[in-house]
Amino acid sequence: MAGTARTNLPLKAILAVARQLFLLLAGTLCFVVAVKGFIIPNHLLTGGVTGLSLLLNALFKWPVGLLTLLFNVPIFLLGFRDVGRRFALYSGLAVLLFAATVDQFPIGALTLDPLLASIFGGILSGVGSALAIQAGGSLGGFDILGVVLNRRFSLGMGEVGLVLNGALVMASGVMNSPELAMYTLVSIYVSSRTLDTLQAPRPRKAALIVSRQSAAIKERILSDMARGVTLLKAEGAYTGDEGNVLLCVLTRYELRDLKDIVREEDPEAFVTVFEASDVIGRFKRPTAFDLWKKSQRKSP
């Protein structure tokens, strides 16, 4: 039995990565179609870095893909520690794929009605962002800033994007017309609502983990996820065995990381995940400086 579990584990890991890459690819292509099929033909803007790139493309005819790539570099450097290595890697892949395809993608205008373009372009953009986040990454730009603010202050990612994109809407009004700026605002709003509806980021998750490898899982949660975890003394009703049950409160976006850790340390662990509708007290990821101070206190 143990040998079979060890044999199946790499296959499950490969399938999980393949699923994540597929979602990342699908999300990026949805965003490319939204930009090429709806946004650009109707002289609208998207939110975030892509919207800024579209604005400069309209003014100077610089390639959208190249501009998007250049603008994302400082944002990745800023948010790398907060979002984690895998999130940064998947987001980087999405940005590279978008930059490589957006200027060459063979699709024309899907509609020249600016209202339809703002609605359906916004829906596709929101779906693309949601798929990328479901894969464990993002489409870069303001999505990374949104994730950082979501993890630190529990702000909805769509709401963060809506606030950050206000300057782009005003720029659209100056460059084109107030009417097109209104359509751009509609598109950004629809995209943000679609993203928040699909992701539902506000509720926290609470996980109860029953495992014989509770010590190893605890250390991985503390070190890899930088999350707190509580040990609850428990006794099995059937076996009478005593052990520790782990309690961890985390965000929706960290749930995949927790599942991966538990799967790697103990494939036979029993995990219950439920909604934590309200969290009272300090719910904040420690900074790198906090972790360093903790390690210094432990060292002799």
MARZA-272981 format. One record per atom (N, C-alpha, C): residue in one letter; y, z, x. Coordinates in steps of 0.2 Angstrom, whole numbers, padded with zeros to 4 digits, always signed. Example, Ala and Ser with C-alpha at 12.3 -4.5 7.8 and 13.67 -1.06 7.14 Angstrom:
! residues 2
A-0028+0039+0066
A-0022+0039+0062
A-0016+0039+0066
S-0011+0035+0064
S-0005+0036+0068
S+0000+0039+0064
//
This chain:
! residues 300
M-0006+0000+0004
M+0000+0000+0000
M+0006+0000+0004
A+0006+0004+0009
A+0012+0005+0014
A+0013-0002+0018
G+0007-0005+0020
G+0008-0011+0023
G+0011-0017+0019
T+0009-0017+0013
T+0011-0022+0008
T+0018-0021+0007
A+0021-0015+0006
A+0028-0013+0005
A+0032-0016+0011
R+0029-0014+0017
R+0033-0017+0023
R+0033-0024+0024
T+0028-0028+0021
T+0027-0035+0022
T+0032-0038+0017
N+0033-0035+0011
N+0037-0038+0005
N+0045-0036+0007
L+0046-0031+0011
L+0053-0029+0012
L+0057-0035+0015
P+0055-0038+0020
P+0059-0043+0023
P+0060-0049+0018
L+0055-0051+0014
L+0056-0056+0009
L+0061-0054+0004
K+0061-0048+0002
K+0066-0046-0003
K+0073-0046+0000
A+0073-0044+0006
A+0080-0044+0010
A+0082-0052+0010
I+0078-0056+0012
I+0080-0063+0012
I+0082-0066+0006
L+0078-0064+0000
L+0080-0067-0006
L+0087-0064-0009
A+0088-0057-0007
A+0094-0054-0009
A+0100-0058-0005
V+0099-0059+0001
V+0105-0063+0005
V+0106-0070+0002
A+0100-0073+0001
A+0101-0080-0002
A+0104-0080-0009
R+0103-0075-0013
R+0106-0074-0019
R+0114-0073-0018
Q+0116-0069-0014
Q+0123-0067-0012
Q+0126-0073-0010
L+0123-0077-0005
L+0126-0083-0003
L+0127-0089-0008
F+0122-0089-0013
F+0123-0093-0019
F+0129-0092-0023
L+0129-0085-0024
L+0135-0083-0028
L+0142-0084-0025
L+0142-0083-0018
L+0148-0085-0014
L+0150-0092-0015
L+0145-0096-0014
L+0146-0103-0014
L+0148-0105-0021
A+0145-0103-0027
A+0147-0104-0033
A+0154-0102-0035
G+0156-0096-0033
G+0162-0094-0034
G+0168-0098-0030
T+0166-0100-0024
T+0171-0104-0020
T+0172-0111-0024
L+0167-0114-0026
L+0167-0120-0029
L+0171-0120-0036
C+0170-0114-0039
C+0174-0113-0046
C+0181-0113-0044
F+0183-0110-0039
F+0190-0109-0037
F+0193-0116-0035
V+0189-0120-0031
V+0191-0127-0029
V+0192-0131-0035
V+0188-0131-0040
V+0188-0135-0046
V+0195-0133-0049
A+0196-0126-0050
A+0202-0124-0053
A+0208-0127-0050
V+0208-0126-0043
V+0214-0129-0040
V+0215-0136-0040
K+0210-0140-0039
K+0210-0147-0039
K+0210-0150-0046
G+0207-0147-0050
G+0206-0151-0057
G+0212-0148-0062
F+0215-0142-0061
F+0219-0140-0066
F+0226-0138-0063
I+0226-0135-0057
I+0233-0132-0055
I+0237-0137-0051
I+0234-0141-0046
I+0238-0145-0043
I+0241-0151-0047
P+0237-0154-0051
P+0239-0160-0055
P+0245-0158-0060
N+0245-0152-0062
N+0250-0150-0066
N+0256-0146-0063
H+0256-0146-0056
H+0262-0143-0053
H+0263-0136-0054
L+0257-0133-0055
L+0257-0125-0055
L+0255-0122-0049
L+0255-0115-0049
L+0253-0112-0043
L+0247-0107-0045
T+0243-0105-0040
T+0238-0100-0041
T+0241-0093-0039
G+0238-0088-0039
G+0240-0082-0036
G+0238-0081-0029
G+0241-0077-0025
G+0239-0075-0019
G+0241-0080-0013
V+0237-0080-0008
V+0238-0084-0002
V+0237-0091-0004
T+0232-0093-0008
T+0232-0100-0010
T+0238-0103-0014
G+0241-0098-0018
G+0247-0100-0021
G+0253-0101-0016
L+0253-0097-0011
L+0258-0098-0006
L+0257-0105-0002
S+0251-0106-0001
S+0249-0112+0002
S+0251-0118-0002
L+0249-0118-0009
L+0251-0124-0013
L+0259-0125-0013
L+0262-0119-0013
L+0270-0120-0013
L+0272-0123-0007
L+0270-0122-0001
L+0271-0125+0005
L+0269-0132+0006
N+0263-0133+0003
N+0261-0140+0002
N+0265-0145-0002
A+0268-0142-0007
A+0272-0146-0012
A+0279-0147-0008
L+0281-0143-0004
L+0287-0144+0000
L+0287-0148+0006
F+0281-0147+0010
F+0281-0150+0016
F+0275-0154+0017
K+0270-0155+0012
K+0264-0159+0012
K+0259-0157+0018
W+0260-0150+0019
W+0255-0148+0024
W+0248-0146+0021
P+0243-0147+0024
P+0236-0146+0021
P+0235-0139+0018
V+0233-0139+0012
V+0232-0133+0008
V+0226-0129+0012
G+0221-0132+0014
G+0215-0128+0017
G+0218-0125+0024
L+0221-0129+0028
L+0224-0126+0034
L+0228-0120+0033
L+0233-0121+0028
L+0238-0115+0027
L+0234-0109+0024
T+0229-0110+0020
T+0225-0104+0017
T+0222-0101+0023
L+0219-0105+0028
L+0215-0102+0033
L+0220-0098+0038
L+0226-0100+0039
L+0231-0097+0044
L+0233-0090+0040
F+0235-0091+0034
F+0238-0085+0031
F+0233-0079+0030
N+0226-0081+0030
N+0221-0076+0029
N+0220-0072+0035
V+0221-0075+0041
V+0219-0071+0047
V+0223-0064+0047
P+0229-0063+0047
P+0232-0057+0047
P+0230-0052+0042
I+0228-0055+0036
I+0226-0050+0030
I+0219-0048+0032
F+0215-0052+0035
F+0208-0050+0037
F+0209-0044+0042
L+0213-0045+0047
L+0214-0040+0052
L+0217-0033+0049
L+0221-0034+0044
L+0224-0028+0041
L+0218-0024+0037
G+0214-0028+0033
G+0209-0025+0029
G+0202-0024+0031
F+0201-0026+0038
F+0194-0026+0040
F+0191-0019+0040
R+0194-0014+0042
R+0191-0007+0042
R+0190-0004+0035
D+0194-0006+0030
D+0194-0003+0024
D+0188-0007+0020
V+0187-0013+0021
V+0182-0017+0016
V+0175-0017+0019
G+0175-0016+0026
G+0168-0016+0029
G+0166-0023+0032
R+0161-0022+0036
R+0159-0029+0040
R+0156-0034+0035
R+0152-0032+0031
R+0149-0037+0027
R+0154-0040+0022
F+0158-0036+0019
F+0163-0039+0014
F+0167-0044+0018
A+0170-0042+0024
A+0174-0046+0028
A+0170-0053+0030
L+0164-0052+0032
L+0160-0058+0034
L+0159-0063+0028
Y+0157-0060+0022
Y+0156-0065+0016
Y+0163-0068+0014
S+0168-0064+0014
S+0175-0066+0013
S+0177-0072+0017
G+0176-0071+0024
G+0178-0076+0029
G+0174-0082+0028
L+0167-0082+0026
L+0164-0088+0024
L+0167-0091+0018
A+0169-0088+0013
A+0172-0091+0007
A+0178-0094+0009
V+0182-0091+0013
V+0189-0094+0015
V+0187-0100+0019
L+0183-0100+0024
L+0181-0106+0028
L+0179-0112+0023
L+0174-0110+0018
L+0172-0115+0014
L+0177-0118+0010
F+0182-0114+0007
F+0187-0117+0003
F+0192-0121+0007
A+0194-0119+0013
A+0198-0122+0018
A+0195-0129+0020
A+0188-0129+0020
A+0185-0136+0022
A+0185-0141+0017
T+0185-0138+0010
T+0183-0143+0005
T+0189-0144+0000
V+0194-0140+0000
V+0199-0141-0005
V+0203-0147-0005
D+0205-0149+0001
D+0208-0155+0002
D+0204-0162+0001
Q+0198-0161+0002
Q+0193-0167+0002
Q+0189-0167-0004
F+0189-0162-0009
F+0184-0162-0014
F+0186-0168-0019
P+0180-0171-0021
P+0181-0178-0025
P+0182-0176-0032
I+0188-0174-0035
I+0189-0172-0042
I+0196-0174-0043
G+0197-0177-0049
G+0204-0178-0051
G+0206-0173-0056
A+0212-0175-0059
A+0215-0170-0065
A+0210-0170-0071
L+0208-0164-0073
L+0204-0163-0079
L+0208-0163-0085
T+0215-0161-0084
T+0219-0162-0090
T+0226-0162-0087
L+0231-0165-0091
L+0238-0165-0089
L+0242-0161-0094
D+0239-0157-0098
D+0242-0153-0102
D+0243-0146-0099
P+0249-0144-0097
P+0250-0138-0093
P+0247-0132-0096
L+0247-0131-0103
L+0245-0125-0106
L+0237-0125-0105
L+0234-0131-0107
L+0227-0131-0105
L+0225-0129-0098
A+0229-0132-0094
A+0228-0131-0087
A+0229-0124-0084
S+0234-0121-0087
S+0235-0114-0085
S+0229-0109-0088
I+0227-0111-0094
I+0222-0107-0097
I+0215-0108-0093
F+0213-0114-0093
F+0206-0115-0090
F+0206-0115-0083
G+0212-0116-0079
G+0212-0115-0072
G+0212-0108-0071
G+0215-0104-0075
G+0215-0096-0074
G+0208-0094-0075
I+0205-0096-0080
I+0198-0094-0081
I+0193-0095-0076
L+0193-0102-0073
L+0189-0103-0068
L+0191-0099-0061
S+0197-0098-0060
S+0199-0094-0054
S+0196-0087-0055
G+0197-0084-0061
G+0194-0077-0062
G+0187-0077-0061
V+0183-0082-0064
V+0176-0082-0063
V+0174-0083-0056
G+0178-0087-0052
G+0176-0088-0045
G+0177-0082-0041
S+0183-0078-0042
S+0184-0072-0039
S+0178-0067-0041
A+0176-0067-0047
A+0171-0062-0049
A+0164-0063-0046
L+0163-0070-0045
L+0156-0072-0042
L+0156-0070-0035
A+0162-0071-0032
A+0162-0069-0024
A+0162-0062-0023
I+0165-0058-0028
I+0164-0051-0027
I+0157-0048-0029
Q+0154-0051-0034
Q+0147-0050-0035
Q+0143-0051-0029
A+0144-0056-0025
A+0140-0057-0019
A+0142-0052-0014
G+0147-0048-0014
G+0148-0044-0009
G+0154-0046-0005
G+0158-0051-0007
G+0164-0053-0003
G+0169-0054-0008
S+0174-0059-0006
S+0179-0061-0010
S+0182-0068-0008
L+0187-0070-0011
L+0190-0077-0009
L+0196-0076-0005
G+0196-0070-0002
G+0201-0069+0003
G+0208-0067+0000
G+0213-0067+0005
G+0220-0066+0002
G+0221-0060-0001
F+0224-0060-0007
F+0226-0054-0011
F+0220-0051-0014
D+0214-0054-0014
D+0208-0051-0016
D+0206-0045-0011
I+0207-0046-0005
I+0206-0041+0000
I+0211-0035-0001
L+0217-0037-0002
L+0222-0031-0003
L+0220-0028-0010
G+0218-0032-0015
G+0216-0029-0021
G+0210-0024-0020
V+0205-0026-0016
V+0199-0021-0015
V+0201-0015-0011
V+0206-0016-0006
V+0208-0010-0003
V+0212-0005-0007
L+0216-0008-0011
L+0220-0003-0016
L+0215+0000-0021
N+0210-0004-0023
N+0206-0002-0028
N+0202+0004-0026
R+0199+0004-0020
R+0195+0009-0017
R+0199+0015-0015
R+0206+0014-0013
R+0210+0020-0012
R+0213+0023-0018
F+0215+0019-0023
F+0219+0022-0028
F+0216+0020-0035
S+0211+0017-0035
S+0207+0016-0042
S+0211+0011-0046
L+0215+0007-0043
L+0219+0002-0047
L+0215-0004-0048
G+0215-0007-0054
G+0212-0013-0056
G+0214-0019-0052
M+0209-0023-0049
M+0210-0028-0044
M+0214-0033-0048
G+0213-0035-0054
G+0217-0040-0057
G+0225-0038-0058
E+0226-0031-0059
E+0232-0029-0060
E+0236-0029-0053
V+0233-0027-0048
V+0236-0028-0041
V+0238-0035-0040
G+0233-0040-0041
G+0235-0047-0040
G+0241-0049-0044
L+0241-0046-0051
L+0247-0048-0055
L+0254-0046-0052
V+0254-0040-0049
V+0260-0037-0047
V+0262-0041-0040
L+0257-0042-0036
L+0259-0046-0030
L+0261-0053-0031
N+0259-0056-0036
N+0260-0063-0037
N+0267-0064-0041
G+0271-0059-0042
G+0277-0060-0045
G+0282-0065-0042
A+0282-0064-0035
A+0287-0068-0031
A+0285-0075-0031
L+0278-0077-0032
L+0276-0084-0032
L+0278-0087-0039
V+0278-0083-0044
V+0280-0086-0050
V+0288-0087-0050
M+0292-0083-0047
M+0299-0085-0046
M+0300-0091-0042
A+0296-0091-0037
A+0297-0097-0032
A+0295-0104-0036
S+0290-0103-0041
S+0288-0109-0045
S+0294-0111-0049
G+0297-0106-0052
G+0303-0108-0056
G+0309-0111-0053
V+0310-0109-0047
V+0315-0112-0043
V+0313-0119-0040
M+0307-0120-0038
M+0305-0126-0036
M+0304-0131-0041
N+0301-0129-0047
N+0299-0134-0052
N+0304-0133-0058
S+0302-0129-0062
S+0306-0127-0068
S+0304-0121-0071
P+0308-0117-0075
P+0306-0111-0078
P+0300-0112-0083
E+0300-0118-0086
E+0294-0119-0090
E+0287-0119-0086
L+0287-0122-0080
L+0281-0122-0076
L+0280-0116-0073
A+0285-0112-0072
A+0284-0105-0069
A+0281-0101-0075
M+0282-0102-0081
M+0279-0098-0086
M+0272-0100-0087
Y+0270-0106-0086
Y+0263-0108-0086
Y+0260-0105-0080
T+0263-0105-0075
T+0260-0102-0069
T+0258-0095-0070
L+0263-0091-0073
L+0262-0084-0075
L+0256-0083-0080
V+0255-0088-0085
V+0250-0088-0089
V+0243-0089-0086
S+0243-0093-0081
S+0237-0095-0077
S+0235-0088-0073
I+0240-0085-0070
I+0238-0079-0066
I+0236-0074-0070
Y+0239-0073-0076
Y+0237-0067-0080
Y+0230-0069-0083
V+0229-0075-0085
V+0222-0076-0087
V+0217-0075-0082
S+0218-0077-0076
S+0214-0076-0070
S+0213-0068-0069
S+0218-0064-0069
S+0217-0057-0068
S+0213-0054-0074
R+0214-0056-0080
R+0211-0053-0085
R+0203-0055-0085
T+0202-0061-0083
T+0195-0063-0083
T+0191-0059-0077
L+0195-0058-0072
L+0192-0054-0066
L+0190-0047-0068
D+0195-0044-0071
D+0194-0037-0073
D+0189-0036-0079
T+0189-0041-0083
T+0184-0041-0088
T+0177-0042-0086
L+0176-0046-0081
L+0169-0047-0078
L+0167-0042-0073
Q+0172-0039-0070
Q+0170-0034-0065
Q+0171-0027-0067
A+0175-0025-0072
A+0176-0019-0075
A+0176-0013-0070
P+0181-0014-0065
P+0181-0010-0059
P+0183-0003-0060
R+0186-0001-0066
R+0189+0006-0066
R+0183+0012-0066
P+0178+0011-0070
P+0173+0017-0070
P+0170+0018-0063
R+0169+0024-0061
R+0165+0025-0055
R+0158+0026-0057
K+0154+0025-0052
K+0147+0026-0053
K+0145+0032-0049
A+0140+0035-0052
A+0136+0041-0049
A+0129+0040-0049
A+0126+0041-0043
A+0119+0039-0041
A+0116+0046-0040
L+0110+0047-0043
L+0105+0052-0041
L+0099+0049-0037
I+0098+0051-0031
I+0093+0048-0027
I+0087+0053-0026
V+0081+0052-0028
V+0075+0056-0027
V+0071+0052-0021
S+0070+0055-0016
S+0067+0052-0010
S+0064+0057-0005
R+0058+0055-0002
R+0056+0060+0003
R+0060+0058+0010
Q+0064+0053+0010
Q+0068+0052+0016
Q+0075+0053+0014
S+0076+0059+0011
S+0083+0060+0009
S+0088+0061+0015
A+0085+0064+0020
A+0089+0066+0026
A+0092+0059+0029
A+0087+0054+0030
A+0089+0048+0033
A+0094+0044+0028
I+0093+0044+0022
I+0098+0041+0017
I+0104+0044+0017
K+0104+0051+0017
K+0111+0055+0018
K+0115+0053+0024
E+0112+0052+0030
E+0115+0050+0036
E+0118+0043+0035
R+0114+0039+0032
R+0117+0032+0031
R+0123+0031+0027
I+0123+0035+0021
I+0128+0035+0017
I+0134+0038+0020
L+0134+0043+0024
L+0139+0046+0027
L+0142+0042+0033
S+0138+0038+0037
S+0140+0034+0042
S+0142+0027+0040
D+0137+0024+0036
D+0138+0017+0035
D+0143+0016+0029
M+0143+0020+0024
M+0148+0019+0019
M+0154+0024+0019
A+0154+0029+0023
A+0159+0034+0024
A+0161+0037+0017
R+0155+0038+0013
R+0156+0042+0007
R+0153+0049+0007
G+0155+0053+0003
G+0152+0060+0003
G+0146+0060-0001
V+0142+0065+0000
V+0135+0065-0004
V+0134+0073-0004
T+0131+0075-0010
T+0129+0082-0011
T+0121+0082-0011
L+0119+0087-0008
L+0112+0089-0008
L+0110+0094-0014
L+0106+0092-0019
L+0104+0097-0024
L+0097+0099-0023
K+0095+0105-0023
K+0089+0108-0022
K+0085+0106-0029
A+0079+0103-0028
A+0075+0102-0034
A+0068+0103-0033
E+0064+0103-0038
E+0057+0104-0038
E+0054+0099-0043
G+0049+0095-0041
G+0045+0090-0046
G+0041+0094-0051
A+0042+0092-0057
A+0039+0096-0063
A+0031+0095-0063
Y+0029+0089-0060
Y+0022+0087-0060
Y+0019+0089-0054
T+0022+0088-0048
T+0019+0089-0042
T+0020+0096-0039
G+0026+0099-0041
G+0028+0106-0039
G+0031+0105-0032
D+0032+0099-0029
D+0035+0098-0023
D+0042+0100-0023
E+0045+0103-0018
E+0052+0105-0017
E+0055+0100-0012
G+0061+0098-0014
G+0065+0093-0010
G+0072+0093-0012
N+0076+0088-0009
N+0083+0087-0010
N+0084+0081-0014
V+0088+0081-0019
V+0091+0076-0023
V+0098+0074-0021
L+0099+0068-0019
L+0106+0066-0017
L+0110+0064-0023
L+0116+0067-0023
L+0121+0065-0028
L+0127+0061-0024
C+0129+0055-0026
C+0134+0052-0023
C+0138+0048-0028
V+0145+0049-0028
V+0149+0045-0033
V+0153+0040-0029
L+0153+0034-0031
L+0155+0028-0028
L+0158+0023-0032
T+0161+0018-0030
T+0164+0013-0034
T+0159+0007-0035
R+0160+0003-0040
R+0156-0002-0042
R+0154-0007-0036
Y+0159-0008-0032
Y+0159-0013-0026
Y+0154-0010-0021
E+0153-0003-0021
E+0149+0000-0015
E+0142+0001-0018
L+0141-0001-0024
L+0134+0001-0027
L+0129-0004-0023
R+0130-0010-0022
R+0126-0014-0018
R+0124-0012-0011
D+0129-0009-0008
D+0128-0006-0001
D+0123+0000-0002
L+0124+0004-0007
L+0119+0010-0008
L+0112+0008-0009
K+0111+0003-0013
K+0105+0000-0015
K+0101-0002-0009
D+0105-0006-0004
D+0102-0009+0002
D+0100-0003+0006
I+0104+0002+0007
I+0102+0008+0011
I+0096+0011+0009
V+0095+0013+0002
V+0090+0016-0001
V+0083+0012+0000
R+0084+0005-0001
R+0078+0001+0000
R+0076+0000+0007
E+0080+0000+0012
E+0078+0000+0019
E+0075+0007+0021
E+0078+0012+0019
E+0075+0019+0021
E+0069+0021+0017
D+0069+0020+0011
D+0063+0022+0007
D+0062+0017+0001
P+0058+0012+0001
P+0057+0007-0004
P+0054+0011-0011
E+0051+0017-0010
E+0048+0020-0015
E+0053+0025-0019
A+0059+0026-0016
A+0063+0031-0019
A+0065+0029-0026
F+0067+0035-0030
F+0068+0034-0037
F+0076+0035-0038
V+0079+0030-0040
V+0087+0030-0041
V+0089+0030-0048
T+0093+0034-0050
T+0097+0033-0056
T+0104+0032-0056
V+0107+0027-0059
V+0114+0026-0058
V+0117+0026-0065
F+0122+0030-0066
F+0126+0031-0072
F+0133+0031-0071
E+0137+0029-0077
E+0144+0029-0077
E+0147+0036-0076
A+0152+0036-0071
A+0156+0042-0071
A+0163+0041-0074
S+0164+0042-0080
S+0170+0039-0083
S+0176+0043-0081
D+0175+0049-0078
D+0181+0052-0075
D+0179+0056-0069
V+0183+0055-0064
V+0182+0059-0058
V+0188+0063-0056
I+0187+0070-0056
I+0193+0074-0055
I+0192+0077-0048
G+0197+0077-0044
G+0197+0080-0037
G+0198+0074-0032
R+0196+0075-0026
R+0198+0071-0021
R+0192+0065-0020
F+0194+0059-0022
F+0189+0054-0022
F+0193+0048-0017
K+0191+0049-0011
K+0195+0044-0006
K+0190+0043+0000
R+0190+0037+0002
R+0186+0036+0008
R+0190+0038+0014
P+0186+0042+0019
P+0190+0044+0025
P+0192+0039+0029
T+0197+0039+0032
T+0200+0034+0037
T+0196+0035+0044
A+0197+0030+0048
A+0193+0030+0054
A+0195+0036+0058
F+0202+0038+0058
F+0204+0044+0061
F+0201+0051+0059
D+0200+0051+0052
D+0196+0057+0049
D+0189+0057+0052
L+0186+0052+0052
L+0179+0052+0055
L+0179+0054+0062
W+0184+0052+0066
W+0184+0053+0073
W+0185+0061+0074
K+0190+0064+0070
K+0191+0071+0070
K+0185+0075+0068
K+0181+0072+0064
K+0175+0076+0062
K+0170+0076+0067
S+0169+0070+0071
S+0165+0070+0076
S+0167+0074+0082
Q+0173+0075+0083
Q+0176+0079+0088
Q+0174+0086+0087
R+0175+0088+0081
R+0173+0095+0079
R+0166+0097+0080
K+0161+0092+0079
K+0154+0093+0080
K+0152+0093+0087
S+0156+0089+0091
S+0154+0089+0099
S+0155+0095+0102
P+0151+0097+0107
P+0152+0104+0110
P+0158+0104+0115
//
